[in-house]
């Protein structure tokens, strides 16, 4: 069977079988991977739900927590789409029936790309924000607009909605070639516009901190941001690369693997916040709220008046 060129949810949909082909071939490995993906997604939903509760209602607001809060929303939404896709695929695999239309599964995948792109946009904004706070500390503390984070997040949500709306309309309402060009354009936007500033800002940030900036900086927050970006590059970027190469007919890695990695990326951030915030010199663990306060309310992070 040939893979369908329109990008799929966790396991690629296939073209209808010809006469004589087995319509039901249950792959135990595929179902097992999807089961692990589902479990990780459920853990990630709990973790990101805790982040939304604590940063939304229990911790003082500052420029970084505004971004982190929006990042948790994006990760939570992505994991919801992945949970739905994994459950539907597992049901189809076990029951050997097409319970859900291919068009619906494609729609779920495209909606998951909306949250995935938003995560990339927010991490770029966070990286630039912290880089500016190091390079221009006086401007950052005295002249930075108080509502800048909220405005930037609103603009990024609008951009993500616009991009995915254009891609979805072309992929669901037009022929395959239009869909392919729309997806390629989206990944060019991600790779050339958003990814480079994110990487460059973090390199500058790392060098500046290692060289010993005279200004006292919140170390835990820098560790959190650095680890979040690092894990995004390791676990989330393979999905973009895989889907980009898919548009040219290259399928080197099974789709279940890249989706599993993407789900790990969206699930791991709350655990990073907790571990960095709870680990002291002797690594004595504390409550979730105390750990988050240590990370996001450190001295050096300007709070936003409520």
N, C-alpha and C positions, 0 to 999 in steps of 0.2 A: 504494500500500500504506500502511496505517496503522501507526505505530509501536506496539509493545507497551508498555503503561503500566508494567510491571514493569521497573525499571532494569536496563540491559544491561551487558555488558562492552564493550570498546573500540568496537565498532560495534553499534548497536541491532539486535536481532533483529526480524524482521518477521513479520506474520501470513501464513499460507499464501496463495499466489497463487490467484486465481480463474481460471476457464477463459479461455484466450487470453492470459494474462499471461506474460511471460518469466520463467522460473524461475531463469535464470542471467544476471545482468547484472553483469559484472565492472567495477567502478569502479577505474580505474588510480590515481586520486588517493587513494582510500581505502586501497588496498593500499600506496601509497608512504608515506602518513602512518603506517600501522601498521608499516611497515618501519623508519622513523625512530624510532618509539616503541620498537620492539624493540631497536634499536641503543643508544638512550639507556638503556634498562633494563639491558642487559648491562653497559654501562660503570658504571652505578649499583651493580649487584651487586658488581662488582670493588671499587669505592670503599668501599662500606659493609662489605664483607668485610675490607678493610684496617683500617677503623675498629674493627671487632669484635676483630681480632687485636691491634692496638696497645693499645687501651684495656683489653682483657681480660687481656693478658699482659705488656705491655711498659712501661706507664706507671702511675705511682703513682695509686692510687684516691683521689678526693676527691668531695665532694657533687655537683659538676657533672658529672664524668665518669660517675657512676652514671646520671644522666639521659641523657647523650649516648650511652652504651652501649645503653641501652634504646631510645632514638630510632633508633639504627642498626639494631637488631633489627626495629623496626616498619617502617622504610623498606625493609630487605632483604626482609621478608616481603611487603610491598606490591608490590615490583618482581617478586618471584617469581610472584605471581598475575597481574600484568600481562604478563609474558613468556609464561606459559602461555596466557592469553586471546588475545594477539596471534598466537601461532603457530597456535592452533586456528582463529582467524578467517581468517588468510591461507591456510591449507590449504583451508578451506571455499570461500573466494572463488576460488582458483585451480582447484580440482577441480570446482567447481559441484555440490557434494554436501553434505548435512547429516551430517557425520561425528560431531558431538557433539550431544547432546540440549539443548534450550533450558533444561531444568531444571538441567543441569550447568553451563551458562554463567551462569545466574542465581546459582547457588551460588558460582561463582568471583567474581562481582562482589560479592556480599554479604560474602564472606571478605576481599576487598580493602578493603571499607569498615571492617572490623575493624581492620586495620593503619592505615588512613587516620585513623580516629578516635583511635587510640592516639597517633599523631604529634601531633595537636592537643592531647590531654590532657597529653602530656609537655612540649610547648612552653609551655603555660600554667604548669605546675609550675616549669619553668626560669625563666620570666619572674618569677614571684612570688618564687622563691628569691633571685634576684639583686637584686630590688627590696628585699626584707627586709634583705639584706646591706648595702645602702646606707642605708636608713632606720634600722635598728637594729643598727649594727655591733658594739656591745659584746655584746648578747645573741647575735648570730650567731656570734661567735668564742668565747664563753665558755660559753654555756648551750644552744646548739643540740644536740639529740640526735644522736649520731654516726650512728645507723642510720636517720635520718629519710628520707633519699633512697631507701633500699631499701624502706622501709615504704610510702612514697608511691607508688613505682613498682609495687609489688605490688598496692596498692589500685586503681591506675589500670588495670592489666591486668585485674583482676577486674571492674571497671566496664565496660571495653570488651568483655570476653567476655559479660557479662550483657546488655548492650545489643544486641550483634549476634546473640546467641542468641535473644532475644525477637523481633527483626526477622526473622531467618531463619525461625523457626518460623511466624510469621504470613504471611510471603511465600511459603513453599513448601508449607505445609499448609492454609492458609485462602484465602478468596476475595480478589479483587483489592482490594476496599475496605479490608479489614483491613491488607493490605500497605501501601497508600497512607498510612493513618493512622499506622502504625508508623514509616515513613520520615519523615513530617512531624514526628512527635514526636522522633525522633532528631536531626533537624537543628535543631529548636527548642532541644534540649538543647545542641547544639554552639554555636549562634549566641548564645544568651542566657546560658548558664552558663559556658562555657569561653572563648569568643572575647573577650568584654569584659574579663575580668581580664588576659588576655594582652596586649591592646592597651594598656590603662590602665597596667599595670606597666611596659611598655616606654617609654611616654611619660614616666612619672615618672622612670625610669632615665635616659632621654636628657636630660631637663631637669636632673636632679641632676648628671650628669656634665658637661654643658655649663656649668653654673653654677660648676663647680670645687669638688667636694667636698674637704674638708680631708683626708679619709682617702685614703691612696694605694691606688688600685684597679688590678687587672690590666686594662690597656687592651685587649690583644688579645682577651681573653675577652669583653669587652663588645662589641667589634666583631663577633666571631663570632656572639654571641647576637642582636645587632641585625640582622645580615644574614640569619641563619637565619629569624627571624620575618618580616622584610620579604619574603623570597622565598616563604615559606609563604603570606603574604597575596596575593602576586601570582600564584603558580603553582598553589597547592593549593585556595584558597578557591573559584575558579571551578567546580571539580567539585561542591562542596557546593551552590553557588547553582544550577548547571545542573540537578542532580538534584532539588533542592527545587522549582524551577519546573516540572520535568517532571511532578511529581505533580499539577499544575494544568493540564497540557496545553500548556505553553509550551515551544517548541523553537527558540530563537533561534540557538544555536551548535551545530555538529555535535559529536557525542559524541567523535569521534576527537581533536578539538582540546583539549577539557577533560582527556581522559585523557593526552594528550601533555604538557600542562602539569603535571599531577599527577606524571607520571613524571620530569619535569625537576626538580620540587621534591624528590622522594625521592632523586634522583641527585646533586644539586648540593652537598649538605652536606659530604661529604668533601673536595671541591675548595675549599670555603670555608675549612675548617680548614687545609688545606695552604697555600693562598695567603696567608692572614693570618699563619700561623706562619712562613712562609719569607721573606716580604717584610720586609727591613730598610730602612734609609735608602736604600740603593742597589739594593734589590730583588734581592739575590743569593739564588738558590734553594738550598735545603739538602735533606737527605734527608727522607723522609716522617716518620720517627720523631722526628727533631730538630724538625721543624715542629710536630708534635703536642705535643711536650714544651713548646715555647715558649708554646703556647696554653693547655694544660691544667695545666701545672705552674708557672705564673707565681706570683711572690710575691703573697700576698694571698688565695690559694685554699687553704683548710685541707685537708690530706690526711687520709684515713681510715686508721687503723692496720690493717695486715693481720694 
